[in-house]
Amino acid sequence: MTDRYFEDYVPGTTSEYGPIRVAEAEVVDFGRRFDPQPFHVDAKAASAGPFGGLIASGWHTCALMMRLLADEYLSPVSSLGSPGVDELRWIQPVRPGDELTLRATVDEARPSRSKPDRGLVHTRVELVNQADTVVLSLRAMNLIRTRPNDAG
């Protein structure tokens, strides 16, 4: 992770980060704790279910995406949080053993009108598996601090 500020999020720029591996034990643990549907928690039941096997909860997939976003795309020196996301879609099931990569494209970056020390960055986020199939997409909004005058 490099220090990155608002000025470094250039519209049209696409970057990729990862991969992160999906572990079966984590799929089951997350499912048991937060989304206890059979296709997330019971491999035997999942094999007879609509997905033909165990799959990660969509919310677990979001958490994996967020881990990559926080570790690689958002800089701890400038990230000021997010007012939300739009257009969240779970496109394909995520299965144990999948390797997921974050693809982030800056759609828009505009300075704040009311707070000159920050801007709003809109990012098209895709999570893709090892076959380059998009499994999750969303449009993220992040408040990002501008580069301090002494930061070169």
Backbone torsions as a table, in degrees:
resi	resn	phi	psi	omega
1	MET	NA	126.8	173.6
2	THR	-103.5	155.9	174.8
3	ASP	-65.1	126.3	-177.4
4	ARG	-132.9	136.0	-179.4
5	TYR	-120.4	173.6	-178.0
6	PHE	-46.7	-43.8	-176.3
7	GLU	-63.8	-18.2	-178.4
8	ASP	-87.1	-8.7	178.0
9	TYR	-94.0	88.8	-173.4
10	VAL	-92.1	123.0	178.6
11	PRO	-52.7	136.9	-179.1
12	GLY	94.4	-13.4	-179.2
13	THR	-78.0	130.9	175.7
14	THR	-116.6	135.0	177.5
15	SER	-132.6	153.4	176.6
16	GLU	-123.8	144.1	-177.5
17	TYR	-139.6	146.2	178.2
18	GLY	121.7	-161.1	8.8
19	PRO	-87.9	170.2	171.3
20	ILE	-124.0	134.2	-176.6
21	ARG	-91.4	139.1	178.5
22	VAL	-92.4	114.5	-179.1
23	ALA	-94.2	137.3	-179.2
24	GLU	-58.2	-43.0	-179.8
25	ALA	-60.4	-36.8	178.9
26	GLU	-71.3	-37.1	176.7
27	VAL	-59.4	-48.9	-178.1
28	VAL	-66.9	-44.9	179.9
29	ASP	-60.6	-47.7	178.9
30	PHE	-60.8	-46.4	179.3
31	GLY	-57.8	-46.8	179.7
32	ARG	-60.3	-39.6	-176.3
33	ARG	-77.8	-37.0	-167.6
34	PHE	-127.8	-19.9	-174.4
35	ASP	-150.6	68.6	-169.1
36	PRO	-78.5	55.4	172.7
37	GLN	-89.8	147.6	-173.4
38	PRO	-54.3	-35.7	-177.5
39	PHE	-75.5	-3.3	174.3
40	HIS	-106.2	-18.7	-169.3
41	VAL	-124.8	-14.8	-173.2
42	ASP	-134.6	104.2	-175.8
43	ALA	-58.7	-39.5	-178.9
44	LYS	-66.2	-48.8	178.6
45	ALA	-63.9	-38.6	-178.9
46	ALA	-63.9	-33.7	-178.9
47	SER	-64.6	-26.7	177.6
48	ALA	-96.4	0.6	-175.5
49	GLY	-89.2	-171.9	-173.6
50	PRO	-66.6	-17.5	-176.8
51	PHE	-106.9	-1.9	177.0
52	GLY	68.6	19.7	178.7
53	GLY	161.9	175.0	-179.3
54	LEU	-64.5	135.8	174.8
55	ILE	-133.7	154.4	176.9
56	ALA	-74.2	145.6	170.6
57	SER	-59.1	145.8	174.7
58	GLY	-58.1	-34.0	179.7
59	TRP	-71.0	-32.4	173.6
60	HIS	-65.8	-42.6	177.1
61	THR	-59.4	-41.2	175.6
62	CYS	-61.4	-40.2	-179.8
63	ALA	-65.2	-39.8	176.9
64	LEU	-64.1	-41.9	176.5
65	MET	-60.0	-44.4	-177.8
66	MET	-64.6	-35.2	178.4
67	ARG	-60.9	-46.4	178.5
68	LEU	-65.8	-41.4	-179.6
69	LEU	-61.8	-46.0	-178.1
70	ALA	-70.2	-38.3	-177.7
71	ASP	-74.8	-33.1	-168.1
72	GLU	-120.3	-32.3	-171.9
73	TYR	-100.0	-42.9	179.7
74	LEU	-91.0	134.0	-178.5
75	SER	-94.7	133.8	-179.8
76	PRO	-63.4	-19.3	179.2
77	VAL	-79.7	-15.5	-172.8
78	SER	-132.7	-14.6	-177.4
79	SER	-70.5	126.6	-178.6
80	LEU	-115.4	17.9	179.1
81	GLY	97.9	-171.6	-175.0
82	SER	-141.0	136.3	173.5
83	PRO	-80.0	-5.0	176.9
84	GLY	145.6	-178.0	176.3
85	VAL	-129.1	156.3	175.9
86	ASP	-124.9	158.0	169.1
87	GLU	59.7	37.0	177.5
88	LEU	-67.2	127.1	178.4
89	ARG	-136.7	133.7	169.8
90	TRP	-99.7	107.6	-168.1
91	ILE	-92.4	-41.1	179.3
92	GLN	-136.0	150.0	177.1
93	PRO	-63.7	145.9	174.7
94	VAL	-105.2	129.2	-174.0
95	ARG	-116.5	154.6	173.9
96	PRO	-53.2	136.5	-178.4
97	GLY	95.5	-16.8	177.6
98	ASP	-62.2	148.5	174.3
99	GLU	-113.6	118.1	-173.9
100	LEU	-108.4	136.7	178.3
101	THR	-120.9	138.0	177.2
102	LEU	-88.8	129.1	173.3
103	ARG	-116.8	118.3	-175.7
104	ALA	-121.0	124.1	177.7
105	THR	-119.0	123.5	178.1
106	VAL	-72.8	114.1	178.0
107	ASP	-84.8	-40.9	-174.5
108	GLU	-156.0	143.4	173.9
109	ALA	-140.5	116.7	-179.1
110	ARG	-131.6	137.6	177.8
111	PRO	-65.4	148.5	175.2
112	SER	-68.5	138.4	176.7
113	ARG	-78.8	-29.3	-174.6
114	SER	-100.0	-20.4	-177.7
115	LYS	-132.7	97.4	-172.9
116	PRO	-68.9	-5.9	179.5
117	ASP	-88.5	8.1	-176.7
118	ARG	-153.7	168.7	175.0
119	GLY	-143.0	170.9	178.4
120	LEU	-110.1	124.2	179.7
121	VAL	-111.6	124.8	173.9
122	HIS	-100.6	126.1	-176.7
123	THR	-125.6	131.3	170.4
124	ARG	-82.8	115.9	-176.8
125	VAL	-110.1	130.8	172.3
126	GLU	-128.6	140.9	170.8
127	LEU	-109.9	124.2	-177.3
128	VAL	-119.0	147.7	178.8
129	ASN	-91.1	-175.4	-175.7
130	GLN	-62.9	-19.3	176.8
131	ALA	-92.2	8.3	-177.2
132	ASP	63.4	29.3	175.3
133	THR	-92.9	129.7	177.9
134	VAL	-71.0	125.5	179.7
135	VAL	-107.8	-21.8	-179.9
136	LEU	-148.3	142.6	172.2
137	SER	-142.2	151.9	175.5
138	LEU	-164.6	167.8	173.3
139	ARG	-116.1	112.5	-176.7
140	ALA	-93.6	147.7	171.8
141	MET	-119.3	128.5	179.3
142	ASN	-132.5	137.8	172.5
143	LEU	-88.1	125.0	-174.4
144	ILE	-127.3	130.3	179.1
145	ARG	-67.4	140.4	174.5
146	THR	-74.9	160.1	-179.6
147	ARG	-66.8	129.1	176.2
148	PRO	-62.6	151.4	-178.1
149	ASN	-57.4	-29.5	-177.8
150	ASP	-95.4	10.0	-175.1
151	ALA	-92.2	2.7	176.5
152	GLY	60.7	NA	NA
